[in-house]
Amino acid sequence: MSYPEPRYFGDDGEMSAQFRPASAPADILFANGGTADYLATGATTNGQFGLYQWNFSGPRSGPDPHFHRTISESFYILSGTVRIFNGAKWVDHEPGDFVHVPEGGVHGFRNESGEPASMLLMFHPGAPREEYFEGLLTIGQLTDEERQAFYARHDNFWIEES
């Protein structure tokens, strides 16, 4: 394996780092008290990846089993216990655990502990997941047909647990 082709052709580098302070307010506040923070979006990484911090409150929350056709998804647990579906069963993960799901990999994640939990979510390449996360705030207001179109537009394909 080798390095990819160059994307920057200058001779001196440039000052282009982006900073998001820990004190920044959450980008999304969900009705159940959970939040999402946009650490690095596909738009800010030239489509290379998207990195988000997902903060669960105590109540059970998180998506059921699904897969993506165009993006991989990785999870790094920061605090608490996060249950991740590996395609066959739900497995509890603790701080420091890392899970990578390639394109087509069935997965889901939940906090069922009753306690707060936090994790990093990374998508590769950097699809516009912000639109998906923000759409979740009003998903209950959509018709079944609109909801199916929303999920398809955002590369979310739900499956039945066996």
Backbone torsions as a table, in degrees:
resi	resn	phi	psi	omega
1	MET	NA	139.9	-179.8
2	SER	-123.9	173.2	176.6
3	TYR	-69.2	152.0	177.0
4	PRO	-69.8	171.0	176.6
5	GLU	-63.3	146.4	179.5
6	PRO	-58.1	146.5	175.6
7	ARG	-117.0	-14.0	178.1
8	TYR	-120.7	132.1	-173.9
9	PHE	-121.1	11.2	177.6
10	GLY	-74.6	169.5	-178.9
11	ASP	-100.3	-20.9	-172.0
12	ASP	-118.0	2.6	-174.6
13	GLY	73.2	178.3	179.9
14	GLU	-150.0	157.7	177.6
15	MET	-87.0	101.9	-175.8
16	SER	-140.1	11.9	180.0
17	ALA	-64.4	147.4	176.5
18	GLN	-115.1	146.8	-175.4
19	PHE	-130.6	133.4	173.7
20	ARG	-125.9	109.7	-177.2
21	PRO	-68.3	150.4	177.8
22	ALA	-59.4	-25.9	-178.3
23	SER	-81.3	-2.9	-179.9
24	ALA	-62.5	142.3	178.3
25	PRO	-67.6	156.3	178.5
26	ALA	-60.1	145.4	177.6
27	ASP	-78.3	-30.6	177.6
28	ILE	-136.0	136.4	172.5
29	LEU	-117.3	115.3	179.8
30	PHE	-84.2	157.1	-177.2
31	ALA	-59.6	-29.0	-178.8
32	ASN	-82.9	3.0	178.4
33	GLY	96.8	-9.5	176.7
34	GLY	-73.4	162.4	179.2
35	THR	-136.7	163.1	172.6
36	ALA	-132.7	136.6	178.5
37	ASP	-117.0	129.7	179.0
38	TYR	-88.1	96.1	-178.0
39	LEU	-78.5	-45.1	177.4
40	ALA	-151.1	115.8	-178.8
41	THR	-93.5	164.8	174.9
42	GLY	-55.4	-35.2	179.5
43	ALA	-66.3	-35.2	-178.5
44	THR	-87.1	-10.0	179.7
45	THR	-112.9	19.3	-177.7
46	ASN	54.9	36.7	176.1
47	GLY	76.9	6.5	-176.7
48	GLN	-73.6	-40.7	180.0
49	PHE	-164.1	167.5	170.5
50	GLY	-129.1	135.4	-179.4
51	LEU	-127.3	126.9	-175.2
52	TYR	-134.3	147.4	171.3
53	GLN	-103.7	124.1	-179.2
54	TRP	-106.9	119.6	-177.0
55	ASN	-114.4	112.4	179.1
56	PHE	-86.1	141.6	168.1
57	SER	-87.6	-169.5	-177.1
58	GLY	-68.7	-39.8	-176.3
59	PRO	-62.9	151.2	178.0
60	ARG	-55.8	131.1	178.9
61	SER	-159.6	160.7	177.8
62	GLY	126.4	159.9	-174.8
63	PRO	-80.0	149.1	174.6
64	ASP	-72.6	175.2	-178.9
65	PRO	-57.6	137.0	-179.2
66	HIS	-159.9	176.5	173.6
67	PHE	-145.4	165.6	177.1
68	HIS	-122.0	141.6	178.8
69	ARG	-89.3	-25.4	-171.0
70	THR	-114.2	-12.0	-175.0
71	ILE	-133.0	148.9	168.9
72	SER	-94.8	161.3	-179.1
73	GLU	-137.8	132.2	179.1
74	SER	-123.6	148.9	-177.2
75	PHE	-127.0	133.1	172.9
76	TYR	-128.2	117.1	-174.7
77	ILE	-80.6	125.1	179.8
78	LEU	-94.7	-42.9	-178.2
79	SER	-154.2	157.7	177.9
80	GLY	73.4	-162.2	179.4
81	THR	-121.4	125.3	178.0
82	VAL	-117.2	128.6	178.6
83	ARG	-94.0	123.8	-178.2
84	ILE	-119.3	133.1	177.6
85	PHE	-84.0	126.5	-176.1
86	ASN	-100.5	15.4	-178.0
87	GLY	99.1	-20.2	179.8
88	ALA	-124.2	-36.7	-177.9
89	LYS	-156.7	163.8	176.5
90	TRP	-85.7	133.0	-178.2
91	VAL	-128.1	131.6	176.9
92	ASP	-76.5	135.3	178.2
93	HIS	-124.3	144.4	-175.1
94	GLU	-115.8	171.3	-179.4
95	PRO	-52.0	133.1	-178.8
96	GLY	96.2	-15.8	177.9
97	ASP	-73.8	144.8	179.5
98	PHE	-128.9	134.7	178.1
99	VAL	-131.3	130.1	176.1
100	HIS	-116.1	132.5	178.9
101	VAL	-122.0	112.3	179.2
102	PRO	-72.1	170.6	176.7
103	GLU	-52.1	135.4	-180.0
104	GLY	85.6	-10.3	-179.3
105	GLY	-74.9	127.3	178.6
106	VAL	-74.3	132.3	-179.6
107	HIS	-158.5	167.9	173.6
108	GLY	-162.7	166.3	176.0
109	PHE	-147.1	148.5	-177.5
110	ARG	-150.7	155.5	163.9
111	ASN	-112.6	112.9	178.3
112	GLU	-115.2	8.3	-172.1
113	SER	-78.0	-19.5	-173.6
114	GLY	82.9	-3.2	178.8
115	GLU	-116.4	157.3	176.1
116	PRO	-61.2	153.1	175.7
117	ALA	-149.8	159.2	-178.5
118	SER	-146.3	145.0	177.8
119	MET	-151.2	161.0	170.5
120	LEU	-96.1	138.2	174.2
121	LEU	-115.5	128.6	175.9
122	MET	-124.4	129.5	177.0
123	PHE	-110.8	138.9	177.6
124	HIS	-136.6	128.4	-8.0
125	PRO	-69.0	179.7	-173.3
126	GLY	-79.1	76.3	176.2
127	ALA	-70.1	161.5	-178.4
128	PRO	-77.4	66.8	-177.3
129	ARG	-67.3	-19.9	178.5
130	GLU	-57.9	-42.4	178.9
131	GLU	-61.9	-38.3	178.1
132	TYR	-65.5	-51.7	-178.5
133	PHE	-58.0	-43.8	-179.5
134	GLU	-67.2	-34.0	177.2
135	GLY	-66.0	-26.0	178.4
136	LEU	-63.6	-23.9	180.0
137	LEU	-64.4	-27.7	-176.9
138	THR	-122.8	16.0	-175.9
139	ILE	-58.9	-32.2	-179.6
140	GLY	-68.8	-15.1	-179.9
141	GLN	-88.8	-5.5	-177.5
142	LEU	-88.7	152.2	171.9
143	THR	-72.1	167.1	177.8
144	ASP	-57.4	-43.2	-179.9
145	GLU	-64.2	-44.0	178.4
146	GLU	-64.1	-39.8	179.3
147	ARG	-63.6	-44.6	177.9
148	GLN	-61.2	-42.0	178.5
149	ALA	-65.7	-39.7	178.2
150	PHE	-60.9	-48.7	-179.7
151	TYR	-63.6	-43.0	179.7
152	ALA	-63.3	-42.0	179.0
153	ARG	-61.5	-29.8	-177.5
154	HIS	-105.6	21.6	171.9
155	ASP	57.1	42.0	175.3
156	ASN	-116.5	118.0	-179.6
157	PHE	-122.9	111.1	-174.9
158	TRP	-79.6	147.3	176.2
159	ILE	-130.0	159.9	175.8
160	GLU	-85.4	136.2	173.8
161	GLU	-69.4	138.0	178.5
162	SER	-95.4	NA	NA
